Amino acid sequence: MNDAMKNQARSHLILLLILLIPFLLGAQSVREDSLLHILPRQKTDSLRIITLNELFKISYSNDPISARAYATQGLKLARQTGQRELISRMCNNLGVLESEGGNYKESLRYHKEALSIREADKDSANITGSLLNMGNVYYKLGDYERAIQNYMVCTKLYSARRDTAGFLWSVGNIGTIYNEQGKFTEALKVYLHVLNFQEKIDDRINLAGMEFNVGNVYLQMEMFEDAVGFMNRALKNYQKENDLFGLIDVLQSLGEIRREMKEPEEARAFFEKALSIADSVSDQYGQATCSMSLSSLAADEGDYEKALRLLNQALHGYQNMGRKKGEAEALCHIGWVLLAQGKFQKSLSPLKRSLILAKELKTIGLERDNYELLAEAEDSLGN
C-alpha cells in the first residue's frame, strides 16, 4: 500500500477553556442537574452567567449541543448587562466549541471579540488564552505560520508569568505543527518533554491529549507496539472523563494501527465506533477522518467505487470546514484510487490539486506522495 493511503489522525491541541470560579461551585464534578436546579435561583445576572459557564464546561466534551445552548444563553445575558469580562468568557467558550465543530470562521470571530475586550481591559492572563486558541484555529486552517507566531508569543507570556502549565500548552502545540509537517522526530521530542512535565505537575486535564499525540507520532513512524501503548493510556483517560471528542480520535487511530497490522475486521470495528460517536456529536472533522479510514479499508479490499464514494464524502467535509490539510490528503487518496483502477488521466487532476495544497502547507511527506503518484500516472499514459 502506497504511503499516500495512510491516514494521519489529528493531533490534540490544548484548547484553553475558562477556569473554574472557586468561590461559586467548587469541583467540576458537580452534576449538571444540580447546576440546572441552582440556575434560576441565582440572585444576580453575574451568578447566572457564571453558572451557565460551569454548565458549558461540564457538557462541552460529551454534549456539545447543550454546551452551545448554555454558552449562547450566557453570552446573551452578558451582553444585556454589559459585563465585558463575562462577555469575553462566553465568546471564548463559543470560539472553542465552534472550532471543535469545524466552524472556523465563526470560531475566529468569537475569539477576536474576546481578545479585543481583554486587550482593551488589559486582562493579561486571558489575553494569552485567546492568542493560544486563535493559534489553534489557524493551525486547523493550515495557516501554520500564523499559528506558530501565536504560540511563540504565548510561550513568552507564559514564561514571563512563570506559568508552567501554560508554557507547556504552547510548546506542545508547536510540536503539533512539526507533526503536521512530517517532522516526526522533532514532534516526538517535544511531546515527550511536555508529557514528562505534565506527569510531574499532575496535569490530568491535558495528559490524555499528549498521550494521544505521542501515540499518533509512533503510529506514523510505524512503531505500532509503542503506538498502541500510548493510545490505550489515552483511551482510559478519555473514558474516565467521558470526553467524546478524544474518544473519536483514539478509536480512529487504534483502527489505523489495526489496519496497518493487517487486521481489517478489528480496524473496521474501531472506525465504525468512532464514526458513530462523531455522528452523535456532529463532529465534522471526526466524520471526515473516519470516512477516510473506511475508504482505505475499502481500497485494501479492492472495492474502489466504495472507496471513492467515502473519499468524496471526506473531501466535501474538509472543504466545508476549510481544512486544507484534510482536503489535500483526500485528493491524494482519490488520485491513488483512480490510479489503482487504471484511470490514469482522471487521476492527474486530484493529484495536481493535492500537490498545490501540500506545497502551500509545506507538508513534505504529502508532496513526495503526490510527486510519486503523478510520475506513475504520467509514465502509464506515456506507455
Secondary structure as a PSIPRED ss2 file (coil, helix, strand):
# PSIPRED VFORMAT (PSIPRED V4.0)

   1 M C   1.000  0.000  0.000
   2 N C   1.000  0.000  0.000
   3 D H   0.000  1.000  0.000
   4 A H   0.000  1.000  0.000
   5 M H   0.000  1.000  0.000
   6 K C   1.000  0.000  0.000
   7 N C   1.000  0.000  0.000
   8 Q C   1.000  0.000  0.000
   9 A C   1.000  0.000  0.000
  10 R C   1.000  0.000  0.000
  11 S C   1.000  0.000  0.000
  12 H C   1.000  0.000  0.000
  13 L C   1.000  0.000  0.000
  14 I C   1.000  0.000  0.000
  15 L C   1.000  0.000  0.000
  16 L C   1.000  0.000  0.000
  17 L C   1.000  0.000  0.000
  18 I C   1.000  0.000  0.000
  19 L C   1.000  0.000  0.000
  20 L C   1.000  0.000  0.000
  21 I C   1.000  0.000  0.000
  22 P C   1.000  0.000  0.000
  23 F C   1.000  0.000  0.000
  24 L C   1.000  0.000  0.000
  25 L C   1.000  0.000  0.000
  26 G C   1.000  0.000  0.000
  27 A C   1.000  0.000  0.000
  28 Q C   1.000  0.000  0.000
  29 S C   1.000  0.000  0.000
  30 V C   1.000  0.000  0.000
  31 R C   1.000  0.000  0.000
  32 E H   0.000  1.000  0.000
  33 D H   0.000  1.000  0.000
  34 S H   0.000  1.000  0.000
  35 L H   0.000  1.000  0.000
  36 L H   0.000  1.000  0.000
  37 H H   0.000  1.000  0.000
  38 I H   0.000  1.000  0.000
  39 L H   0.000  1.000  0.000
  40 P H   0.000  1.000  0.000
  41 R H   0.000  1.000  0.000
  42 Q C   1.000  0.000  0.000
  43 K C   1.000  0.000  0.000
  44 T C   1.000  0.000  0.000
  45 D H   0.000  1.000  0.000
  46 S H   0.000  1.000  0.000
  47 L H   0.000  1.000  0.000
  48 R H   0.000  1.000  0.000
  49 I H   0.000  1.000  0.000
  50 I H   0.000  1.000  0.000
  51 T H   0.000  1.000  0.000
  52 L H   0.000  1.000  0.000
  53 N H   0.000  1.000  0.000
  54 E H   0.000  1.000  0.000
  55 L H   0.000  1.000  0.000
  56 F H   0.000  1.000  0.000
  57 K H   0.000  1.000  0.000
  58 I H   0.000  1.000  0.000
  59 S H   0.000  1.000  0.000
  60 Y C   1.000  0.000  0.000
  61 S C   1.000  0.000  0.000
  62 N C   1.000  0.000  0.000
  63 D C   1.000  0.000  0.000
  64 P H   0.000  1.000  0.000
  65 I H   0.000  1.000  0.000
  66 S H   0.000  1.000  0.000
  67 A H   0.000  1.000  0.000
  68 R H   0.000  1.000  0.000
  69 A H   0.000  1.000  0.000
  70 Y H   0.000  1.000  0.000
  71 A H   0.000  1.000  0.000
  72 T H   0.000  1.000  0.000
  73 Q H   0.000  1.000  0.000
  74 G H   0.000  1.000  0.000
  75 L H   0.000  1.000  0.000
  76 K H   0.000  1.000  0.000
  77 L H   0.000  1.000  0.000
  78 A H   0.000  1.000  0.000
  79 R H   0.000  1.000  0.000
  80 Q H   0.000  1.000  0.000
  81 T H   0.000  1.000  0.000
  82 G C   1.000  0.000  0.000
  83 Q C   1.000  0.000  0.000
  84 R H   0.000  1.000  0.000
  85 E H   0.000  1.000  0.000
  86 L H   0.000  1.000  0.000
  87 I H   0.000  1.000  0.000
  88 S H   0.000  1.000  0.000
  89 R H   0.000  1.000  0.000
  90 M H   0.000  1.000  0.000
  91 C H   0.000  1.000  0.000
  92 N H   0.000  1.000  0.000
  93 N H   0.000  1.000  0.000
  94 L H   0.000  1.000  0.000
  95 G H   0.000  1.000  0.000
  96 V H   0.000  1.000  0.000
  97 L H   0.000  1.000  0.000
  98 E H   0.000  1.000  0.000
  99 S H   0.000  1.000  0.000
 100 E H   0.000  1.000  0.000
 101 G C   1.000  0.000  0.000
 102 G C   1.000  0.000  0.000
 103 N C   1.000  0.000  0.000
 104 Y H   0.000  1.000  0.000
 105 K H   0.000  1.000  0.000
 106 E H   0.000  1.000  0.000
 107 S H   0.000  1.000  0.000
 108 L H   0.000  1.000  0.000
 109 R H   0.000  1.000  0.000
 110 Y H   0.000  1.000  0.000
 111 H H   0.000  1.000  0.000
 112 K H   0.000  1.000  0.000
 113 E H   0.000  1.000  0.000
 114 A H   0.000  1.000  0.000
 115 L H   0.000  1.000  0.000
 116 S H   0.000  1.000  0.000
 117 I H   0.000  1.000  0.000
 118 R H   0.000  1.000  0.000
 119 E H   0.000  1.000  0.000
 120 A H   0.000  1.000  0.000
 121 D C   1.000  0.000  0.000
 122 K C   1.000  0.000  0.000
 123 D C   1.000  0.000  0.000
 124 S H   0.000  1.000  0.000
 125 A H   0.000  1.000  0.000
 126 N H   0.000  1.000  0.000
 127 I H   0.000  1.000  0.000
 128 T H   0.000  1.000  0.000
 129 G H   0.000  1.000  0.000
 130 S H   0.000  1.000  0.000
 131 L H   0.000  1.000  0.000
 132 L H   0.000  1.000  0.000
 133 N H   0.000  1.000  0.000
 134 M H   0.000  1.000  0.000
 135 G H   0.000  1.000  0.000
 136 N H   0.000  1.000  0.000
 137 V H   0.000  1.000  0.000
 138 Y H   0.000  1.000  0.000
 139 Y H   0.000  1.000  0.000
 140 K H   0.000  1.000  0.000
 141 L C   1.000  0.000  0.000
 142 G C   1.000  0.000  0.000
 143 D C   1.000  0.000  0.000
 144 Y H   0.000  1.000  0.000
 145 E H   0.000  1.000  0.000
 146 R H   0.000  1.000  0.000
 147 A H   0.000  1.000  0.000
 148 I H   0.000  1.000  0.000
 149 Q H   0.000  1.000  0.000
 150 N H   0.000  1.000  0.000
 151 Y H   0.000  1.000  0.000
 152 M H   0.000  1.000  0.000
 153 V H   0.000  1.000  0.000
 154 C H   0.000  1.000  0.000
 155 T H   0.000  1.000  0.000
 156 K H   0.000  1.000  0.000
 157 L H   0.000  1.000  0.000
 158 Y H   0.000  1.000  0.000
 159 S H   0.000  1.000  0.000
 160 A H   0.000  1.000  0.000
 161 R C   1.000  0.000  0.000
 162 R C   1.000  0.000  0.000
 163 D C   1.000  0.000  0.000
 164 T H   0.000  1.000  0.000
 165 A H   0.000  1.000  0.000
 166 G H   0.000  1.000  0.000
 167 F H   0.000  1.000  0.000
 168 L H   0.000  1.000  0.000
 169 W H   0.000  1.000  0.000
 170 S H   0.000  1.000  0.000
 171 V H   0.000  1.000  0.000
 172 G H   0.000  1.000  0.000
 173 N H   0.000  1.000  0.000
 174 I H   0.000  1.000  0.000
 175 G H   0.000  1.000  0.000
 176 T H   0.000  1.000  0.000
 177 I H   0.000  1.000  0.000
 178 Y H   0.000  1.000  0.000
 179 N H   0.000  1.000  0.000
 180 E H   0.000  1.000  0.000
 181 Q C   1.000  0.000  0.000
 182 G C   1.000  0.000  0.000
 183 K C   1.000  0.000  0.000
 184 F H   0.000  1.000  0.000
 185 T H   0.000  1.000  0.000
 186 E H   0.000  1.000  0.000
 187 A H   0.000  1.000  0.000
 188 L H   0.000  1.000  0.000
 189 K H   0.000  1.000  0.000
 190 V H   0.000  1.000  0.000
 191 Y H   0.000  1.000  0.000
 192 L H   0.000  1.000  0.000
 193 H H   0.000  1.000  0.000
 194 V H   0.000  1.000  0.000
 195 L H   0.000  1.000  0.000
 196 N H   0.000  1.000  0.000
 197 F H   0.000  1.000  0.000
 198 Q H   0.000  1.000  0.000
 199 E H   0.000  1.000  0.000
 200 K H   0.000  1.000  0.000
 201 I C   1.000  0.000  0.000
 202 D C   1.000  0.000  0.000
 203 D C   1.000  0.000  0.000
 204 R H   0.000  1.000  0.000
 205 I H   0.000  1.000  0.000
 206 N H   0.000  1.000  0.000
 207 L H   0.000  1.000  0.000
 208 A H   0.000  1.000  0.000
 209 G H   0.000  1.000  0.000
 210 M H   0.000  1.000  0.000
 211 E H   0.000  1.000  0.000
 212 F H   0.000  1.000  0.000
 213 N H   0.000  1.000  0.000
 214 V H   0.000  1.000  0.000
 215 G H   0.000  1.000  0.000
 216 N H   0.000  1.000  0.000
 217 V H   0.000  1.000  0.000
 218 Y H   0.000  1.000  0.000
 219 L H   0.000  1.000  0.000
 220 Q H   0.000  1.000  0.000
 221 M C   1.000  0.000  0.000
 222 E C   1.000  0.000  0.000
 223 M C   1.000  0.000  0.000
 224 F H   0.000  1.000  0.000
 225 E H   0.000  1.000  0.000
 226 D H   0.000  1.000  0.000
 227 A H   0.000  1.000  0.000
 228 V H   0.000  1.000  0.000
 229 G H   0.000  1.000  0.000
 230 F H   0.000  1.000  0.000
 231 M H   0.000  1.000  0.000
 232 N H   0.000  1.000  0.000
 233 R H   0.000  1.000  0.000
 234 A H   0.000  1.000  0.000
 235 L H   0.000  1.000  0.000
 236 K H   0.000  1.000  0.000
 237 N H   0.000  1.000  0.000
 238 Y H   0.000  1.000  0.000
 239 Q H   0.000  1.000  0.000
 240 K H   0.000  1.000  0.000
 241 E H   0.000  1.000  0.000
 242 N C   1.000  0.000  0.000
 243 D C   1.000  0.000  0.000
 244 L H   0.000  1.000  0.000
 245 F H   0.000  1.000  0.000
 246 G H   0.000  1.000  0.000
 247 L H   0.000  1.000  0.000
 248 I H   0.000  1.000  0.000
 249 D H   0.000  1.000  0.000
 250 V H   0.000  1.000  0.000
 251 L H   0.000  1.000  0.000
 252 Q H   0.000  1.000  0.000
 253 S H   0.000  1.000  0.000
 254 L H   0.000  1.000  0.000
 255 G H   0.000  1.000  0.000
 256 E H   0.000  1.000  0.000
 257 I H   0.000  1.000  0.000
 258 R H   0.000  1.000  0.000
 259 R H   0.000  1.000  0.000
 260 E H   0.000  1.000  0.000
 261 M C   1.000  0.000  0.000
 262 K C   1.000  0.000  0.000
 263 E C   1.000  0.000  0.000
 264 P H   0.000  1.000  0.000
 265 E H   0.000  1.000  0.000
 266 E H   0.000  1.000  0.000
 267 A H   0.000  1.000  0.000
 268 R H   0.000  1.000  0.000
 269 A H   0.000  1.000  0.000
 270 F H   0.000  1.000  0.000
 271 F H   0.000  1.000  0.000
 272 E H   0.000  1.000  0.000
 273 K H   0.000  1.000  0.000
 274 A H   0.000  1.000  0.000
 275 L H   0.000  1.000  0.000
 276 S H   0.000  1.000  0.000
 277 I H   0.000  1.000  0.000
 278 A H   0.000  1.000  0.000
 279 D H   0.000  1.000  0.000
 280 S H   0.000  1.000  0.000
 281 V C   1.000  0.000  0.000
 282 S C   1.000  0.000  0.000
 283 D C   1.000  0.000  0.000
 284 Q H   0.000  1.000  0.000
 285 Y H   0.000  1.000  0.000
 286 G H   0.000  1.000  0.000
 287 Q H   0.000  1.000  0.000
 288 A H   0.000  1.000  0.000
 289 T H   0.000  1.000  0.000
 290 C H   0.000  1.000  0.000
 291 S H   0.000  1.000  0.000
 292 M H   0.000  1.000  0.000
 293 S H   0.000  1.000  0.000
 294 L H   0.000  1.000  0.000
 295 S H   0.000  1.000  0.000
 296 S H   0.000  1.000  0.000
 297 L H   0.000  1.000  0.000
 298 A H   0.000  1.000  0.000
 299 A H   0.000  1.000  0.000
 300 D H   0.000  1.000  0.000
 301 E C   1.000  0.000  0.000
 302 G C   1.000  0.000  0.000
 303 D C   1.000  0.000  0.000
 304 Y H   0.000  1.000  0.000
 305 E H   0.000  1.000  0.000
 306 K H   0.000  1.000  0.000
 307 A H   0.000  1.000  0.000
 308 L H   0.000  1.000  0.000
 309 R H   0.000  1.000  0.000
 310 L H   0.000  1.000  0.000
 311 L H   0.000  1.000  0.000
 312 N H   0.000  1.000  0.000
 313 Q H   0.000  1.000  0.000
 314 A H   0.000  1.000  0.000
 315 L H   0.000  1.000  0.000
 316 H H   0.000  1.000  0.000
 317 G H   0.000  1.000  0.000
 318 Y H   0.000  1.000  0.000
 319 Q H   0.000  1.000  0.000
 320 N H   0.000  1.000  0.000
 321 M H   0.000  1.000  0.000
 322 G C   1.000  0.000  0.000
 323 R C   1.000  0.000  0.000
 324 K H   0.000  1.000  0.000
 325 K H   0.000  1.000  0.000
 326 G H   0.000  1.000  0.000
 327 E H   0.000  1.000  0.000
 328 A H   0.000  1.000  0.000
 329 E H   0.000  1.000  0.000
 330 A H   0.000  1.000  0.000
 331 L H   0.000  1.000  0.000
 332 C H   0.000  1.000  0.000
 333 H H   0.000  1.000  0.000
 334 I H   0.000  1.000  0.000
 335 G H   0.000  1.000  0.000
 336 W H   0.000  1.000  0.000
 337 V H   0.000  1.000  0.000
 338 L H   0.000  1.000  0.000
 339 L H   0.000  1.000  0.000
 340 A H   0.000  1.000  0.000
 341 Q C   1.000  0.000  0.000
 342 G C   1.000  0.000  0.000
 343 K C   1.000  0.000  0.000
 344 F H   0.000  1.000  0.000
 345 Q H   0.000  1.000  0.000
 346 K H   0.000  1.000  0.000
 347 S H   0.000  1.000  0.000
 348 L H   0.000  1.000  0.000
 349 S H   0.000  1.000  0.000
 350 P H   0.000  1.000  0.000
 351 L H   0.000  1.000  0.000
 352 K H   0.000  1.000  0.000
 353 R H   0.000  1.000  0.000
 354 S H   0.000  1.000  0.000
 355 L H   0.000  1.000  0.000
 356 I H   0.000  1.000  0.000
 357 L H   0.000  1.000  0.000
 358 A H   0.000  1.000  0.000
 359 K H   0.000  1.000  0.000
 360 E H   0.000  1.000  0.000
 361 L H   0.000  1.000  0.000
 362 K C   1.000  0.000  0.000
 363 T C   1.000  0.000  0.000
 364 I H   0.000  1.000  0.000
 365 G H   0.000  1.000  0.000
 366 L H   0.000  1.000  0.000
 367 E H   0.000  1.000  0.000
 368 R H   0.000  1.000  0.000
 369 D H   0.000  1.000  0.000
 370 N H   0.000  1.000  0.000
 371 Y H   0.000  1.000  0.000
 372 E H   0.000  1.000  0.000
 373 L H   0.000  1.000  0.000
 374 L H   0.000  1.000  0.000
 375 A H   0.000  1.000  0.000
 376 E H   0.000  1.000  0.000
 377 A H   0.000  1.000  0.000
 378 E H   0.000  1.000  0.000
 379 D H   0.000  1.000  0.000
 380 S H   0.000  1.000  0.000
 381 L H   0.000  1.000  0.000
 382 G H   0.000  1.000  0.000
 383 N C   1.000  0.000  0.000
